[in-house]
Amino acid sequence: LYQKVEKLAPVIFREIRNIDKPMCANVDFYSGFVYDMLGIPVEMNTPIFAIARIAGWCAHIIEEHLNGGRIIRPAYKNIKKNVQYIKLSER
């Protein structure tokens, strides 16, 4: 079933949303299956998901505060020309 979903998802996204970029399943795609095999009730999937991400969410909040409220996006490609940095005290 999981292999079929992995195979069909890009086709469906291409047809319905007109998205034609590569797609990969993340760890959460398989985690529900693993939790089920471990006998963990399905009601616990969301709390486990959240608990596993709290450190990352906190890190993003701290990073945002340290960077003056800007959100850092690793995939962002800047197309603006380079400008000379001006120290905050000189602005």
Backbone atoms as SQL, in Angstrom:
CREATE TABLE atoms (id INTEGER PRIMARY KEY, chain TEXT, resi INTEGER, resn TEXT, atom TEXT, x REAL, y REAL, z REAL);
INSERT INTO atoms VALUES
  (1, 'A', 1, 'LEU', 'N', 0.830, -1.199, 0.000),
  (2, 'A', 1, 'LEU', 'CA', 0.000, 0.000, 0.000),
  (3, 'A', 1, 'LEU', 'C', 0.874, 1.263, 0.000),
  (4, 'A', 2, 'TYR', 'N', 1.889, 1.278, 0.884),
  (5, 'A', 2, 'TYR', 'CA', 2.743, 2.457, 0.976),
  (6, 'A', 2, 'TYR', 'C', 3.501, 2.697, -0.327),
  (7, 'A', 3, 'GLN', 'N', 3.958, 1.629, -0.954),
  (8, 'A', 3, 'GLN', 'CA', 4.672, 1.775, -2.225),
  (9, 'A', 3, 'GLN', 'C', 3.746, 2.319, -3.305),
  (10, 'A', 4, 'LYS', 'N', 2.490, 1.868, -3.296),
  (11, 'A', 4, 'LYS', 'CA', 1.525, 2.364, -4.280),
  (12, 'A', 4, 'LYS', 'C', 1.237, 3.845, -4.065),
  (13, 'A', 5, 'VAL', 'N', 1.074, 4.239, -2.797),
  (14, 'A', 5, 'VAL', 'CA', 0.811, 5.647, -2.496),
  (15, 'A', 5, 'VAL', 'C', 1.994, 6.507, -2.931),
  (16, 'A', 6, 'GLU', 'N', 3.204, 6.065, -2.626),
  (17, 'A', 6, 'GLU', 'CA', 4.403, 6.806, -3.039),
  (18, 'A', 6, 'GLU', 'C', 4.467, 6.959, -4.552),
  (19, 'A', 7, 'LYS', 'N', 4.067, 5.925, -5.248),
  (20, 'A', 7, 'LYS', 'CA', 4.129, 5.924, -6.713),
  (21, 'A', 7, 'LYS', 'C', 3.028, 6.801, -7.321),
  (22, 'A', 8, 'LEU', 'N', 1.826, 6.747, -6.735),
  (23, 'A', 8, 'LEU', 'CA', 0.685, 7.464, -7.305),
  (24, 'A', 8, 'LEU', 'C', 0.610, 8.935, -6.901),
  (25, 'A', 9, 'ALA', 'N', 1.148, 9.287, -5.748),
  (26, 'A', 9, 'ALA', 'CA', 1.035, 10.669, -5.263),
  (27, 'A', 9, 'ALA', 'C', 1.548, 11.698, -6.270),
  (28, 'A', 10, 'PRO', 'N', 2.736, 11.535, -6.849),
  (29, 'A', 10, 'PRO', 'CA', 3.196, 12.533, -7.827),
  (30, 'A', 10, 'PRO', 'C', 2.276, 12.639, -9.042),
  (31, 'A', 11, 'VAL', 'N', 1.721, 11.520, -9.474),
  (32, 'A', 11, 'VAL', 'CA', 0.811, 11.522, -10.627),
  (33, 'A', 11, 'VAL', 'C', -0.442, 12.320, -10.298),
  (34, 'A', 12, 'ILE', 'N', -1.002, 12.078, -9.118),
  (35, 'A', 12, 'ILE', 'CA', -2.226, 12.768, -8.700),
  (36, 'A', 12, 'ILE', 'C', -1.965, 14.259, -8.519),
  (37, 'A', 13, 'PHE', 'N', -0.856, 14.617, -7.871),
  (38, 'A', 13, 'PHE', 'CA', -0.529, 16.032, -7.696),
  (39, 'A', 13, 'PHE', 'C', -0.336, 16.715, -9.042),
  (40, 'A', 14, 'ARG', 'N', 0.268, 16.026, -9.979),
  (41, 'A', 14, 'ARG', 'CA', 0.478, 16.589, -11.313),
  (42, 'A', 14, 'ARG', 'C', -0.873, 16.847, -11.986),
  (43, 'A', 15, 'GLU', 'N', -1.805, 15.897, -11.871),
  (44, 'A', 15, 'GLU', 'CA', -3.111, 16.029, -12.523),
  (45, 'A', 15, 'GLU', 'C', -4.000, 17.070, -11.847),
  (46, 'A', 16, 'ILE', 'N', -4.082, 17.031, -10.527),
  (47, 'A', 16, 'ILE', 'CA', -5.024, 17.886, -9.808),
  (48, 'A', 16, 'ILE', 'C', -4.470, 19.287, -9.556),
  (49, 'A', 17, 'ARG', 'N', -3.225, 19.378, -9.140),
  (50, 'A', 17, 'ARG', 'CA', -2.661, 20.672, -8.758),
  (51, 'A', 17, 'ARG', 'C', -1.674, 21.231, -9.773),
  (52, 'A', 18, 'ASN', 'N', -1.435, 20.499, -10.829),
  (53, 'A', 18, 'ASN', 'CA', -0.500, 20.928, -11.867),
  (54, 'A', 18, 'ASN', 'C', 0.900, 21.192, -11.290),
  (55, 'A', 19, 'ILE', 'N', 1.304, 20.336, -10.353),
  (56, 'A', 19, 'ILE', 'CA', 2.630, 20.418, -9.735),
  (57, 'A', 19, 'ILE', 'C', 3.474, 19.294, -10.313),
  (58, 'A', 20, 'ASP', 'N', 4.583, 19.666, -10.937),
  (59, 'A', 20, 'ASP', 'CA', 5.400, 18.659, -11.608),
  (60, 'A', 20, 'ASP', 'C', 6.826, 18.608, -11.065),
  (61, 'A', 21, 'LYS', 'N', 6.989, 18.885, -9.777),
  (62, 'A', 21, 'LYS', 'CA', 8.327, 18.805, -9.202),
  (63, 'A', 21, 'LYS', 'C', 8.463, 17.505, -8.420),
  (64, 'A', 22, 'PRO', 'N', 9.682, 17.046, -8.209),
  (65, 'A', 22, 'PRO', 'CA', 9.881, 15.776, -7.487),
  (66, 'A', 22, 'PRO', 'C', 9.293, 15.833, -6.081),
  (67, 'A', 23, 'MET', 'N', 8.678, 14.739, -5.675),
  (68, 'A', 23, 'MET', 'CA', 8.090, 14.649, -4.339),
  (69, 'A', 23, 'MET', 'C', 8.645, 13.425, -3.637),
  (70, 'A', 24, 'CYS', 'N', 8.988, 13.607, -2.380),
  (71, 'A', 24, 'CYS', 'CA', 9.473, 12.492, -1.571),
  (72, 'A', 24, 'CYS', 'C', 8.625, 12.404, -0.312),
  (73, 'A', 25, 'ALA', 'N', 8.344, 11.191, 0.100),
  (74, 'A', 25, 'ALA', 'CA', 7.600, 11.001, 1.344),
  (75, 'A', 25, 'ALA', 'C', 8.509, 11.343, 2.514),
  (76, 'A', 26, 'ASN', 'N', 7.953, 12.061, 3.503),
  (77, 'A', 26, 'ASN', 'CA', 8.757, 12.338, 4.690),
  (78, 'A', 26, 'ASN', 'C', 8.541, 11.233, 5.725),
  (79, 'A', 27, 'VAL', 'N', 9.227, 11.338, 6.828),
  (80, 'A', 27, 'VAL', 'CA', 9.195, 10.285, 7.850),
  (81, 'A', 27, 'VAL', 'C', 7.784, 10.072, 8.396),
  (82, 'A', 28, 'ASP', 'N', 6.962, 11.112, 8.409),
  (83, 'A', 28, 'ASP', 'CA', 5.614, 10.982, 8.960),
  (84, 'A', 28, 'ASP', 'C', 4.725, 10.082, 8.116),
  (85, 'A', 29, 'PHE', 'N', 5.064, 9.921, 6.871),
  (86, 'A', 29, 'PHE', 'CA', 4.306, 9.014, 6.009),
  (87, 'A', 29, 'PHE', 'C', 4.352, 7.594, 6.566),
  (88, 'A', 30, 'TYR', 'N', 5.496, 7.216, 7.095),
  (89, 'A', 30, 'TYR', 'CA', 5.685, 5.859, 7.605),
  (90, 'A', 30, 'TYR', 'C', 5.454, 5.741, 9.103),
  (91, 'A', 31, 'SER', 'N', 5.494, 6.856, 9.828),
  (92, 'A', 31, 'SER', 'CA', 5.435, 6.775, 11.288),
  (93, 'A', 31, 'SER', 'C', 4.131, 6.168, 11.786),
  (94, 'A', 32, 'GLY', 'N', 3.006, 6.481, 11.161),
  (95, 'A', 32, 'GLY', 'CA', 1.731, 5.899, 11.582),
  (96, 'A', 32, 'GLY', 'C', 1.746, 4.385, 11.484),
  (97, 'A', 33, 'PHE', 'N', 2.344, 3.887, 10.428),
  (98, 'A', 33, 'PHE', 'CA', 2.471, 2.439, 10.238),
  (99, 'A', 33, 'PHE', 'C', 3.323, 1.824, 11.348),
  (100, 'A', 34, 'VAL', 'N', 4.427, 2.480, 11.676),
  (101, 'A', 34, 'VAL', 'CA', 5.317, 1.988, 12.734),
  (102, 'A', 34, 'VAL', 'C', 4.613, 2.042, 14.081),
  (103, 'A', 35, 'TYR', 'N', 3.919, 3.152, 14.372),
  (104, 'A', 35, 'TYR', 'CA', 3.184, 3.257, 15.639),
  (105, 'A', 35, 'TYR', 'C', 2.166, 2.132, 15.757),
  (106, 'A', 36, 'ASP', 'N', 1.482, 1.838, 14.661),
  (107, 'A', 36, 'ASP', 'CA', 0.491, 0.757, 14.663),
  (108, 'A', 36, 'ASP', 'C', 1.162, -0.582, 14.960),
  (109, 'A', 37, 'MET', 'N', 2.310, -0.821, 14.341),
  (110, 'A', 37, 'MET', 'CA', 3.037, -2.072, 14.589),
  (111, 'A', 37, 'MET', 'C', 3.492, -2.179, 16.046),
  (112, 'A', 38, 'LEU', 'N', 3.748, -1.039, 16.685),
  (113, 'A', 38, 'LEU', 'CA', 4.174, -1.024, 18.080),
  (114, 'A', 38, 'LEU', 'C', 2.997, -1.078, 19.054),
  (115, 'A', 39, 'GLY', 'N', 1.786, -1.069, 18.501),
  (116, 'A', 39, 'GLY', 'CA', 0.598, -1.136, 19.351),
  (117, 'A', 39, 'GLY', 'C', 0.198, 0.204, 19.947),
  (118, 'A', 40, 'ILE', 'N', 0.716, 1.292, 19.398),
  (119, 'A', 40, 'ILE', 'CA', 0.376, 2.628, 19.894),
  (120, 'A', 40, 'ILE', 'C', -0.969, 3.033, 19.289),
  (121, 'A', 41, 'PRO', 'N', -1.927, 3.466, 20.128),
  (122, 'A', 41, 'PRO', 'CA', -3.248, 3.849, 19.615),
  (123, 'A', 41, 'PRO', 'C', -3.157, 5.008, 18.621),
  (124, 'A', 42, 'VAL', 'N', -4.013, 4.990, 17.627),
  (125, 'A', 42, 'VAL', 'CA', -4.006, 6.007, 16.571),
  (126, 'A', 42, 'VAL', 'C', -4.222, 7.408, 17.149),
  (127, 'A', 43, 'GLU', 'N', -4.915, 7.512, 18.281),
  (128, 'A', 43, 'GLU', 'CA', -5.156, 8.816, 18.907),
  (129, 'A', 43, 'GLU', 'C', -3.859, 9.469, 19.380),
  (130, 'A', 44, 'MET', 'N', -2.801, 8.689, 19.511),
  (131, 'A', 44, 'MET', 'CA', -1.520, 9.210, 19.988),
  (132, 'A', 44, 'MET', 'C', -0.631, 9.720, 18.854),
  (133, 'A', 45, 'ASN', 'N', -1.013, 9.485, 17.602),
  (134, 'A', 45, 'ASN', 'CA', -0.173, 9.902, 16.470),
  (135, 'A', 45, 'ASN', 'C', 0.111, 11.406, 16.476),
  (136, 'A', 46, 'THR', 'N', -0.926, 12.212, 16.631),
  (137, 'A', 46, 'THR', 'CA', -0.735, 13.662, 16.608),
  (138, 'A', 46, 'THR', 'C', 0.088, 14.154, 17.796),
  (139, 'A', 47, 'PRO', 'N', -0.199, 13.707, 19.034),
  (140, 'A', 47, 'PRO', 'CA', 0.659, 14.145, 20.145),
  (141, 'A', 47, 'PRO', 'C', 2.123, 13.736, 19.960),
  (142, 'A', 48, 'ILE', 'N', 2.367, 12.540, 19.466),
  (143, 'A', 48, 'ILE', 'CA', 3.749, 12.101, 19.241),
  (144, 'A', 48, 'ILE', 'C', 4.397, 12.972, 18.166),
  (145, 'A', 49, 'PHE', 'N', 3.650, 13.276, 17.113),
  (146, 'A', 49, 'PHE', 'CA', 4.130, 14.153, 16.045),
  (147, 'A', 49, 'PHE', 'C', 4.549, 15.503, 16.626),
  (148, 'A', 50, 'ALA', 'N', 3.691, 16.088, 17.468),
  (149, 'A', 50, 'ALA', 'CA', 3.972, 17.405, 18.047),
  (150, 'A', 50, 'ALA', 'C', 5.169, 17.358, 18.991),
  (151, 'A', 51, 'ILE', 'N', 5.213, 16.358, 19.850),
  (152, 'A', 51, 'ILE', 'CA', 6.317, 16.228, 20.809),
  (153, 'A', 51, 'ILE', 'C', 7.654, 16.144, 20.075),
  (154, 'A', 52, 'ALA', 'N', 7.662, 15.409, 18.974),
  (155, 'A', 52, 'ALA', 'CA', 8.902, 15.224, 18.218),
  (156, 'A', 52, 'ALA', 'C', 9.382, 16.521, 17.569),
  (157, 'A', 53, 'ARG', 'N', 8.493, 17.490, 17.410),
  (158, 'A', 53, 'ARG', 'CA', 8.853, 18.723, 16.712),
  (159, 'A', 53, 'ARG', 'C', 9.007, 19.942, 17.610),
  (160, 'A', 54, 'ILE', 'N', 8.691, 19.817, 18.879),
  (161, 'A', 54, 'ILE', 'CA', 8.734, 20.977, 19.768),
  (162, 'A', 54, 'ILE', 'C', 10.114, 21.632, 19.784),
  (163, 'A', 55, 'ALA', 'N', 11.174, 20.854, 19.841),
  (164, 'A', 55, 'ALA', 'CA', 12.530, 21.434, 19.859),
  (165, 'A', 55, 'ALA', 'C', 12.782, 22.251, 18.593),
  (166, 'A', 56, 'GLY', 'N', 12.378, 21.726, 17.452),
  (167, 'A', 56, 'GLY', 'CA', 12.564, 22.447, 16.194),
  (168, 'A', 56, 'GLY', 'C', 11.733, 23.712, 16.130),
  (169, 'A', 57, 'TRP', 'N', 10.487, 23.636, 16.595),
  (170, 'A', 57, 'TRP', 'CA', 9.627, 24.824, 16.613),
  (171, 'A', 57, 'TRP', 'C', 10.231, 25.902, 17.502),
  (172, 'A', 58, 'CYS', 'N', 10.720, 25.490, 18.685),
  (173, 'A', 58, 'CYS', 'CA', 11.358, 26.446, 19.605),
  (174, 'A', 58, 'CYS', 'C', 12.596, 27.061, 18.960),
  (175, 'A', 59, 'ALA', 'N', 13.386, 26.251, 18.284),
  (176, 'A', 59, 'ALA', 'CA', 14.587, 26.758, 17.616),
  (177, 'A', 59, 'ALA', 'C', 14.223, 27.793, 16.556),
  (178, 'A', 60, 'HIS', 'N', 13.148, 27.558, 15.818),
  (179, 'A', 60, 'HIS', 'CA', 12.716, 28.519, 14.801),
  (180, 'A', 60, 'HIS', 'C', 12.286, 29.837, 15.440),
  (181, 'A', 61, 'ILE', 'N', 11.578, 29.759, 16.561),
  (182, 'A', 61, 'ILE', 'CA', 11.137, 30.974, 17.253),
  (183, 'A', 61, 'ILE', 'C', 12.342, 31.762, 17.750),
  (184, 'A', 62, 'ILE', 'N', 13.298, 31.067, 18.370),
  (185, 'A', 62, 'ILE', 'CA', 14.510, 31.730, 18.862),
  (186, 'A', 62, 'ILE', 'C', 15.267, 32.368, 17.698),
  (187, 'A', 63, 'GLU', 'N', 15.409, 31.628, 16.603),
  (188, 'A', 63, 'GLU', 'CA', 16.107, 32.134, 15.421),
  (189, 'A', 63, 'GLU', 'C', 15.415, 33.379, 14.869),
  (190, 'A', 64, 'GLU', 'N', 14.093, 33.354, 14.834),
  (191, 'A', 64, 'GLU', 'CA', 13.339, 34.498, 14.328),
  (192, 'A', 64, 'GLU', 'C', 13.563, 35.728, 15.208),
  (193, 'A', 65, 'HIS', 'N', 13.553, 35.535, 16.528),
  (194, 'A', 65, 'HIS', 'CA', 13.787, 36.658, 17.443),
  (195, 'A', 65, 'HIS', 'C', 15.211, 37.197, 17.309),
  (196, 'A', 66, 'LEU', 'N', 16.178, 36.313, 17.137),
  (197, 'A', 66, 'LEU', 'CA', 17.575, 36.737, 17.007),
  (198, 'A', 66, 'LEU', 'C', 17.843, 37.457, 15.688),
  (199, 'A', 67, 'ASN', 'N', 17.021, 37.204, 14.673),
  (200, 'A', 67, 'ASN', 'CA', 17.216, 37.800, 13.350),
  (201, 'A', 67, 'ASN', 'C', 16.254, 38.952, 13.085),
  (202, 'A', 68, 'GLY', 'N', 15.812, 39.603, 14.139),
  (203, 'A', 68, 'GLY', 'CA', 14.970, 40.785, 13.966),
  (204, 'A', 68, 'GLY', 'C', 13.596, 40.498, 13.409),
  (205, 'A', 69, 'GLY', 'N', 13.041, 39.347, 13.713),
  (206, 'A', 69, 'GLY', 'CA', 11.692, 39.025, 13.268),
  (207, 'A', 69, 'GLY', 'C', 11.614, 38.430, 11.874),
  (208, 'A', 70, 'ARG', 'N', 12.763, 38.258, 11.225),
  (209, 'A', 70, 'ARG', 'CA', 12.754, 37.660, 9.884),
  (210, 'A', 70, 'ARG', 'C', 12.766, 36.147, 9.995),
  (211, 'A', 71, 'ILE', 'N', 12.030, 35.504, 9.153),
  (212, 'A', 71, 'ILE', 'CA', 12.017, 34.050, 9.100),
  (213, 'A', 71, 'ILE', 'C', 13.059, 33.612, 8.074),
  (214, 'A', 72, 'ILE', 'N', 13.932, 32.698, 8.476),
  (215, 'A', 72, 'ILE', 'CA', 14.973, 32.196, 7.583),
  (216, 'A', 72, 'ILE', 'C', 14.402, 31.037, 6.773),
  (217, 'A', 73, 'ARG', 'N', 14.515, 31.116, 5.479),
  (218, 'A', 73, 'ARG', 'CA', 14.035, 30.054, 4.598),
  (219, 'A', 73, 'ARG', 'C', 15.234, 29.513, 3.817),
  (220, 'A', 74, 'PRO', 'N', 15.724, 28.317, 4.179),
  (221, 'A', 74, 'PRO', 'CA', 16.930, 27.771, 3.539),
  (222, 'A', 74, 'PRO', 'C', 16.830, 27.634, 2.022),
  (223, 'A', 75, 'ALA', 'N', 15.652, 27.411, 1.489),
  (224, 'A', 75, 'ALA', 'CA', 15.516, 27.213, 0.047),
  (225, 'A', 75, 'ALA', 'C', 15.394, 28.540, -0.708),
  (226, 'A', 76, 'TYR', 'N', 15.357, 29.636, 0.008),
  (227, 'A', 76, 'TYR', 'CA', 15.202, 30.953, -0.604),
  (228, 'A', 76, 'TYR', 'C', 16.417, 31.300, -1.457),
  (229, 'A', 77, 'LYS', 'N', 16.183, 31.773, -2.664),
  (230, 'A', 77, 'LYS', 'CA', 17.261, 32.202, -3.553),
  (231, 'A', 77, 'LYS', 'C', 17.123, 33.703, -3.778),
  (232, 'A', 78, 'ASN', 'N', 18.084, 34.441, -3.285),
  (233, 'A', 78, 'ASN', 'CA', 18.065, 35.890, -3.410),
  (234, 'A', 78, 'ASN', 'C', 18.516, 36.293, -4.810),
  (235, 'A', 79, 'ILE', 'N', 17.716, 37.103, -5.479),
  (236, 'A', 79, 'ILE', 'CA', 18.089, 37.561, -6.820),
  (237, 'A', 79, 'ILE', 'C', 18.412, 39.055, -6.824),
  (238, 'A', 80, 'LYS', 'N', 18.420, 39.649, -5.621),
  (239, 'A', 80, 'LYS', 'CA', 18.768, 41.065, -5.521),
  (240, 'A', 80, 'LYS', 'C', 20.280, 41.226, -5.638),
  (241, 'A', 81, 'LYS', 'N', 20.719, 42.430, -6.041),
  (242, 'A', 81, 'LYS', 'CA', 22.158, 42.665, -6.118),
  (243, 'A', 81, 'LYS', 'C', 22.718, 42.880, -4.711),
  (244, 'A', 82, 'ASN', 'N', 23.998, 42.565, -4.544),
  (245, 'A', 82, 'ASN', 'CA', 24.655, 42.704, -3.249),
  (246, 'A', 82, 'ASN', 'C', 24.778, 44.172, -2.870),
  (247, 'A', 83, 'VAL', 'N', 24.571, 44.465, -1.589),
  (248, 'A', 83, 'VAL', 'CA', 24.744, 45.819, -1.069),
  (249, 'A', 83, 'VAL', 'C', 25.684, 45.760, 0.131),
  (250, 'A', 84, 'GLN', 'N', 26.348, 46.866, 0.391),
  (251, 'A', 84, 'GLN', 'CA', 27.275, 46.947, 1.515),
  (252, 'A', 84, 'GLN', 'C', 26.493, 46.895, 2.829),
  (253, 'A', 85, 'TYR', 'N', 26.957, 46.086, 3.779),
  (254, 'A', 85, 'TYR', 'CA', 26.308, 45.977, 5.081),
  (255, 'A', 85, 'TYR', 'C', 26.592, 47.235, 5.897),
  (256, 'A', 86, 'ILE', 'N', 25.564, 47.758, 6.554),
  (257, 'A', 86, 'ILE', 'CA', 25.702, 48.925, 7.422),
  (258, 'A', 86, 'ILE', 'C', 25.376, 48.486, 8.842),
  (259, 'A', 87, 'LYS', 'N', 26.312, 48.711, 9.760),
  (260, 'A', 87, 'LYS', 'CA', 26.104, 48.320, 11.151),
  (261, 'A', 87, 'LYS', 'C', 24.838, 48.983, 11.694),
  (262, 'A', 88, 'LEU', 'N', 24.152, 48.289, 12.606),
  (263, 'A', 88, 'LEU', 'CA', 22.925, 48.825, 13.191),
  (264, 'A', 88, 'LEU', 'C', 23.162, 50.183, 13.842),
  (265, 'A', 89, 'SER', 'N', 24.290, 50.339, 14.504),
  (266, 'A', 89, 'SER', 'CA', 24.587, 51.600, 15.198),
  (267, 'A', 89, 'SER', 'C', 24.769, 52.772, 14.231),
  (268, 'A', 90, 'GLU', 'N', 25.049, 52.477, 12.965),
  (269, 'A', 90, 'GLU', 'CA', 25.265, 53.526, 11.964),
  (270, 'A', 90, 'GLU', 'C', 24.039, 53.783, 11.097),
  (271, 'A', 91, 'ARG', 'N', 22.991, 53.058, 11.316),
  (272, 'A', 91, 'ARG', 'CA', 21.792, 53.243, 10.483),
  (273, 'A', 91, 'ARG', 'C', 20.924, 54.365, 10.989);
